């Protein structure tokens, strides 16, 4: 499943995670901006949610009505509320279970593993790439 909803200011908004959401996130998930020490911060959460909203709008052929700035404001106002955190856990679960996300994460990990295997740090010879 790659679809869920979130309620933003009493408006139910569809989130669909697919290729467009993956492309959107590819240059947004930056350490120190969207996450710190491997954990999403409020900006990262906003990018994740917006990517699903953006993808859903594209699939349905409608223009996004909610701006990224509006979404950040909403998340910052609600990030400490337990009901919002439960909704967020559900969204992250749907995102993580999306076949598009899972397959692209697997490809990225395989590329990373290949790169790690090529790098060898040896004694006083320094860094070698084979």
Kinemage of the C-alpha trace (Angstrom):
@kinemage 1
@onewidth
@group {chain A} dominant
@subgroup {mainchain}
@vectorlist {calphas} color= white
{ca unk a 1} P 0.000 0.000 0.000
{ca unk a 2} L 1.312 3.443 -0.850
{ca unk a 3} L -1.623 5.684 0.077
{ca unk a 4} L -2.784 7.251 3.320
{ca unk a 5} L -4.269 10.507 4.525
{ca unk a 6} L -3.420 13.217 7.011
{ca unk a 7} L -5.721 15.831 8.472
{ca unk a 8} L -4.269 19.320 8.142
{ca unk a 9} L -6.303 22.129 9.700
{ca unk a 10} L -9.495 20.042 9.561
{ca unk a 11} L -8.892 19.133 5.892
{ca unk a 12} L -8.232 15.498 4.974
{ca unk a 13} L -5.311 15.377 2.551
{ca unk a 14} L -4.263 12.358 0.489
{ca unk a 15} L -0.644 11.175 0.492
{ca unk a 16} L 0.492 8.780 -2.226
{ca unk a 17} L 4.092 7.624 -2.232
{ca unk a 18} L 5.563 6.756 -5.615
{ca unk a 19} L 8.269 7.739 -8.087
{ca unk a 20} L 7.526 11.478 -7.940
{ca unk a 21} L 7.723 11.456 -4.145
{ca unk a 22} L 10.999 9.516 -4.311
{ca unk a 23} L 12.470 12.023 -6.785
{ca unk a 24} L 11.272 14.919 -4.627
{ca unk a 25} L 12.984 13.468 -1.553
{ca unk a 26} L 16.216 12.570 -3.343
{ca unk a 27} L 17.614 16.076 -2.959
{ca unk a 28} L 15.714 17.053 0.198
{ca unk a 29} L 16.967 14.439 2.665
{ca unk a 30} L 20.218 16.125 3.634
{ca unk a 31} L 21.990 15.452 6.926
{ca unk a 32} L 21.879 18.536 9.097
{ca unk a 33} L 18.855 19.948 7.278
{ca unk a 34} L 16.184 17.229 7.094
{ca unk a 35} L 17.604 14.931 9.725
{ca unk a 36} L 20.191 14.919 12.471
{ca unk a 37} L 22.083 11.822 13.626
{ca unk a 38} L 19.890 9.609 11.456
{ca unk a 39} L 16.592 10.956 12.824
{ca unk a 40} L 14.092 13.035 10.865
{ca unk a 41} L 13.567 16.519 12.227
{ca unk a 42} L 10.526 18.717 11.598
{ca unk a 43} L 11.831 19.809 8.176
{ca unk a 44} L 12.460 16.187 7.192
{ca unk a 45} L 8.959 15.239 8.330
{ca unk a 46} L 7.542 18.119 6.292
{ca unk a 47} L 9.483 16.992 3.200
{ca unk a 48} L 8.290 13.411 3.639
{ca unk a 49} L 4.640 14.443 4.010
{ca unk a 50} L 4.871 16.983 1.199
{ca unk a 51} L 6.399 14.399 -1.136
{ca unk a 52} L 3.337 12.181 -0.684
{ca unk a 53} L 0.977 15.127 -1.086
{ca unk a 54} L 2.825 16.337 -4.201
{ca unk a 55} L 2.841 12.837 -5.738
{ca unk a 56} L -0.884 12.439 -4.977
{ca unk a 57} L -1.674 15.763 -6.676
{ca unk a 58} L 0.297 14.729 -9.768
{ca unk a 59} L -1.463 11.375 -9.983
{ca unk a 60} L -4.897 13.002 -9.618
{ca unk a 61} L -4.011 15.818 -12.041
{ca unk a 62} L -4.672 18.643 -9.588
{ca unk a 63} L -2.520 21.539 -8.470
{ca unk a 64} L -1.248 21.444 -4.873
{ca unk a 65} L -3.200 23.867 -2.682
{ca unk a 66} L -1.027 23.432 0.408
{ca unk a 67} L 2.398 25.024 0.234
{ca unk a 68} L 5.489 23.524 1.807
{ca unk a 69} L 5.613 26.547 4.126
{ca unk a 70} L 2.022 25.915 5.296
{ca unk a 71} L 2.910 22.301 5.969
{ca unk a 72} L 5.995 23.240 7.991
{ca unk a 73} L 3.911 25.670 10.055
{ca unk a 74} L 1.313 22.952 10.710
{ca unk a 75} L 3.932 20.364 11.683
{ca unk a 76} L 5.791 22.738 13.996
{ca unk a 77} L 2.501 23.638 15.711
{ca unk a 78} L 1.568 19.975 16.206
{ca unk a 79} L 4.839 18.033 16.560
{ca unk a 80} L 4.440 17.658 20.330
{ca unk a 81} L 0.821 16.437 20.232
{ca unk a 82} L 0.354 12.707 20.722
{ca unk a 83} L -2.466 12.384 18.157
{ca unk a 84} L -0.286 14.008 15.487
{ca unk a 85} L 2.646 11.755 16.374
{ca unk a 86} L 0.421 8.674 15.964
{ca unk a 87} L -0.730 9.944 12.571
{ca unk a 88} L 2.885 10.586 11.637
{ca unk a 89} L 3.938 7.048 12.622
{ca unk a 90} L 1.263 5.699 10.299
{ca unk a 91} L 2.457 7.932 7.437
{ca unk a 92} L 6.076 6.856 7.891
{ca unk a 93} L 4.988 3.219 7.949
{ca unk a 94} L 3.063 3.591 4.678
{ca unk a 95} L 6.017 5.426 3.120
{ca unk a 96} L 8.452 2.720 4.220
{ca unk a 97} L 6.215 -0.053 2.895
{ca unk a 98} L 5.755 1.567 -0.510
{ca unk a 99} L 7.207 -0.747 -3.161
{ca unk a 100} L 8.784 2.231 -4.952
{ca unk a 101} L 10.563 3.368 -1.812
{ca unk a 102} L 11.622 -0.146 -0.768
{ca unk a 103} L 13.056 -0.976 -4.205
{ca unk a 104} L 14.923 2.331 -4.486
{ca unk a 105} L 16.336 2.027 -0.961
{ca unk a 106} L 17.533 -1.486 -1.806
{ca unk a 107} L 19.257 -0.240 -4.984
{ca unk a 108} L 20.897 2.619 -3.048
{ca unk a 109} L 22.145 0.171 -0.383
{ca unk a 110} L 23.553 -2.152 -3.059
{ca unk a 111} L 25.403 0.740 -4.698
{ca unk a 112} L 26.707 1.831 -1.285
{ca unk a 113} L 27.851 -1.734 -0.487
{ca unk a 114} L 29.716 -1.959 -3.818
{ca unk a 115} L 31.413 1.367 -3.146
{ca unk a 116} L 32.452 0.243 0.341
{ca unk a 117} L 33.957 -2.959 -1.057
{ca unk a 118} L 36.117 -0.955 -3.457
{ca unk a 119} L 37.622 1.252 -0.786
{ca unk a 120} L 40.581 -0.142 1.117
{ca unk a 121} L 42.477 1.693 3.793
{ca unk a 122} L 45.837 0.104 4.264
{ca unk a 123} L 48.537 1.012 6.784
{ca unk a 124} L 50.838 3.723 5.577
{ca unk a 125} L 49.657 3.366 1.978
{ca unk a 126} L 46.627 5.492 2.690
{ca unk a 127} L 43.316 5.196 0.872
{ca unk a 128} L 43.183 3.025 -2.225
{ca unk a 129} L 40.289 2.486 -4.565
{ca unk a 130} L 40.368 -0.668 -6.662
